[in-house]
């Protein structure tokens, strides 16, 4: 697989350790700029949805507001509760941040712009990203705060519940890629390489063959990122801020840096697996510049939709969240994988897979809509439409007190 190696680029002869150091600096710079930009864009987009103006004071059009907030966090006092477990509390932000940092390695921004082209890139992404939960649980436990611990437990349960459907629907795509590689005389082993998945979508993005998979992947991404309507682990009205409620200053900023970096990475992975990434619709011969534009355009469109969902969808209850994953998304994802396997095993066309996935998606939408209608009618019938009547409390009434 082609890949830019700095030690062999532009006639330079650099040691491997300098090559690795340059790549690390690039990742850190991209993470920082991405977080500042996404925070600003989210505030402006949500402001437009809510008929506000958003940041306007700091810099032109308020563009320096995120930088000002970052500077404020760097200079704030680092406070630790006296009863907290010192080492667990202070190390938790790093355990939440470093796994997200490592996910950058196999992401194909273009055909050749990859930090390291890993043959098992897809498995590596989900294996490493799951380690982020260690930092979340450490933050909740080390804070010695019941609300923080409750938020951490919620986050862990939520992540485990929604990673399963995400992985299963991605397996449906891998089955299609493996079948194509086998037919072409190649090895099915390359089907878990993210760049190979993008290369297999020159004419048809997998969203047309797996619309249900794309929908479940994006829902799972919202749950993984603790974003509305799945923000119960950090809801101020329920757990007063979640697992990082006791953090301040730079340690608090690590959690948000990890969140917005994971937002970018999950969206890029989703666009690579389902939207063709840098490849669709122009193919691999269009040049580096257009491949970068395709990646940015698809990523921006999906991120805008996720920001939009925050403005229009109400928060679910924690029991509704868990039931939606285990009772709805997981069975649908299992059916999708089984359908793909059976159709491919018996030589069915890919168009049959696409029709089956679309039918399952329509069934999922119908079930969710019907359940929502049932709950809304039940809530309406349970309302007491009688006006409240004042009750006179006498001195002898036990309910009145003294």
N, C-alpha and C positions, 0 to 999 in steps of 0.2 A: 504494500500500500504506500503511495507517495506521501512524503512528509518533509516539512522543512526542518533541517538540522542546522542550527546556527553555525556549528563548527565547519560546515561545508557550504555555507551560504555566502554569496558575494565574494568568493575568493578568500574568505577569512579562515584562519587556522587557529581555533580556540580550544583550550583544554575542555574536557567534558564537564568539569566542575563549574567553569564559567558559563558554559552552555546552560547547565541546570540552574545556576543563579539568575541568569537573565530571564529564564522562564518563570521562576518564582516571583521575581520583581514584577513581571508583566501581569501575573495572576493577582498579586496584591493591589496593584494600581487599578486593574479592571474591577476588582471587588469594591474598592473604595469609591471610584467614580460611579459605578452602577448603583450602589446604595444611595449616594447623594442624589443622583438623578431620579431614581424611582420614587424616593420620598417626596421630592418636589413635585413630580408629575402626578403622583397619587393625590396630593393635597389640592393641586389645581383642578384635576379631573373631578374629584368629589365635590369641590366647591361649585363647579359648573352644574353638576347634577342637583345640588341643593340651593341653587340661586345665590351663591356667594361669589367672592372674587378670589379667595385664597391668599397666599403670600404675595405681597406687593411692595413692601417697604425696603427690604434688604437687597440691594443690587437692582439691575434693570429687570422689571417684571417679577421681582422677588426671587430671582434665580440664585442668589447667594444665601437664601434663608437656610438651606440644608447645611452649607458650609459653616454658617454662624452657629447653628445648633450643634454641629460636631465640635467646634472650638469650645463652646460652653461645656459640653460633656467632658472634654479632655481636661478642663480646668476645675471641674467640680470636685468636692471632697469625696474621697472613697470611704464610705461608711460601712461598717460591718457590725451586725448585732452582737452584743456581748455573749449571748448564749449560743451563738452559731458555732458549728464545727469549722474551725479556721481553714484547714487545708481543703476540705471538701467544698466549702463556700467559695474560696478564692480560685480554685482550679476549675470549677464548673463552667464558667464562661469559655475557657479554652477548649474543654471537651465538647462544648456545643459548637464552637467555631471551626476548629481544625478539620473535622470530617467534611463539612461543607466546602472548605478550602480545597480538600483533596479531590472533590468531585470534578473540579475543572480539568483534571488531567486528560480524560479520554473524549472530551466534548469536541465534535467536529464543527468548528465555526465555518470552515470552507473545506474543500477537498484536501488541502495541504496545511491549513492552519489548525494544527492539533498539538497540544503540549506533548503528549505521547499517544501514539496509535496503539491501543491495547486490543488484542484479539478477543478478550473477554470483557470488553468495555462496558457492555450493558449490565452484566452481572456485577462488575466492579462498582458501578454507580450506586446500585441499590444496596450492595453489601456495605459500602462505606457510609452512605447517607444514613443508614439505620443506626450507626454509632452515635449520631447526634443525640439520640435519646439518653445516652449515658450522662451527658452534660445536663440535660433537662432534669433528670431524676436527681442528680447530685445537687443541683440548685435548689430543688424543692426540699430535699432532705437536710442539706447543710444549713439552710436558713433558720431551722428550728422555728418554723412558722406553719401553723396548721393550714392556712389558706394557700401558702406556697406549696406545701406537700400535696394538698388536694389538687391544685393546678397541675403539678408534675404527674400525678397518677392519671389524671384525665388526659394529659398530653400523651403519655405512654400508651394508654389503652386506645386512644384515637389513632395514633400512628400505626400501631400493630393492626388494628381493624381495617384501615384503609390501604395499607401497603399490599395486603393480599389481593384485593380486586385489581389494583394497579399492575401488579406483577402478572396476574393471570391474563389480563387483556393484552399485555405486552407479549406474553407467550403466544397468543393468537397471531400476532404479527410475525414473530420469529418462526412459527410453523410455515407461514407463507414464504418467507425468505429462504428457509431451509429447503422447501420443496423446489423453488426456482433454482437454487444453487445445485441441487442434486440432478435436476433435469439437464442443466447446462454442463454437467460433468465435473462440477466442482465439489468441494467438501461442505457438508452442512454445518461444520464446526464454525464457519465464518458468519453464521446467521446472528450471533450475539455481538458482532462488531458494529458499533453505531455508524461508522462510515459506510460499511457494506449495506446496512439497512437504508441509508440515504441513497446510495448508488442504485438500489433496486427500485427507485421511484422516479425514474426518468420520465415516464409517460403517464403513470397513474399513481397518485398519492394514496397511501394506505387508509386515509380517512374515508375514501370511497368504498373500500373493501371492509373496513372495520369502523363504521360510524359509532356503534355502541362502545367499542373500545376507546375511541377518542373521548367520548362523553364521560365514561367512567374514569379514565386517566385524569381528566381535568378536575373532576369532583374529588378524586383522591388527592390531587395536588393541593386543592384548597384546604382539605383536612390536614394534610401533612404540614402546611404552612400556618395552621391555626388562624386562618383568615375567615371573615364572615362568609356564610352563616355558620361556620364551624369553629368559632373562636371561644368556645367554652373554657378551654384551659387558661385563657388570659382575660376573661370577662371581668371588668371592674364591678359590675352589679352582682356578680356571684362569688368570685374569689379575689376580689379587690386588686386585681392586677396579675394574678397567676404566679408561676414558679419563680419569676424574677422580681417580685414585689419588694424584696429587701435590698435589691442592688441599686447602685447609683453610679454616676460618673462613667468612667471608661468601661467598667465591667458591665454595666447595663447596656452600653452601646454595642458590646460584642454580640449580645443576643439579637439586637435589631440588625446588625450587620450580617449575621448568619441568616436571619429570616429573609432579607431582601436579596441576598446572594442566592439562597436556595430557590427563591421565586424565579430569578433569571434562569438558573440552571434547569429546574424542572420544566419550565416553558420551552427552553431550547431543546431539551430531550424530547418533550412532547411533539414539538414541531419537526424534529428530525425523524422520529418514529412514525408519525401519522401524516405530516404535511410535506414530506419530501426534503425538509431542511434546505441546504444550499443547492440541491440538485433540481428539484421540480420548479417550474416547467421547462426550463431552458437547457437542461442537461449539463454535463460536466465540461463541455468545451467552450463555455461562454467567457471564461476568464475570471480572475480572482475578484475584481471589483464588483461584478454583478452577483457573484456568489455571496459576498459580504452583504450587499444590499438585500438579497433574498432572505438571508438569515435575520437581518435586522427588521425587515418588514413583517415577516411572519411572527417573530418574537414579540414585536410591538403590538401587533393586532391581538394576539392572545392575552398579553398582559393588560391591554385596555379592557378586554372582556372581563377579566378577573377583577379589575378595579370597578367596573360597572356593577358586577354582582354584589360588591360590598355596599353599594348605594341603594340597591333595590330589594335585597333578600333579608328577611328577618332572621334572627338567631334561633337555632333549634335548641330544644332541651337535650340534655346529655343522653337521656334514654332514647329519644328519637334518633339522635345521631348514631348510637351504637346499633339500634335496630335497623336503621337504613342500610348500614354496611353489611351486617351479618344475615339479615333476612331478605334483602333486596339485591344489593350490588354483587355480593359474593355468589349467590345462585346464578345470576345472569352472566357473570364472568365465567363461571364454570361451564354453563351451557354454551357460551360462545367458543371456548377452547375445544370442547367436545365436538361441536358442529364443524369447526375448522378441521380438526383431525379426521373426522369421518369423511367429510367431503374430499379432502386431499388424498386420503387413503384409497378411496374408490375412484379416483381420477376425475372428480367433478371440476368444472371450470371455476375460475376465481369469481366470475359474475354471480355464481350461486352463493358463494361465501358473502359477497356484498349484499345480496338481497336478504339472506338470512340475518345478517347483522342489523340491517335496516329494520326488518320486521321486529327483531328483539328490542331495538331502540324505541320503536313506536309503542310496543307493549309496555316497556318500562315507563315511558311518558304517560301512557294511559293509566297505569297503576298508581303512579304518584299523583296525577291529577284527580283520579277518583278518590284516593285516600284523603287528599286535601279537602275535597268537596264534602266528604262524609264528616270530617272533623269540624269543618266550619258550620255545617247544619246542626251537628250535635251541640256545638258551643252556643249557637243561637237559641236552641230550644231550652238550654239550661239557664238562660238569663232570667232573672226575676224582673218582670216588667211592672210590678206593683211599686208605686212610689213609697219611699221610706216614711215611716210614721214616727214622730217623736215619742219617747217613752219618759214618763214622769218618774223620777227616782225619789223615793221617800226615805226618811231617816231609818225606817225599819226594813228597807230592802237590802238583803245581804249583798246584792250586786253593786249597790251604791257605795258601800264603804262608809267610813266616818267623815 
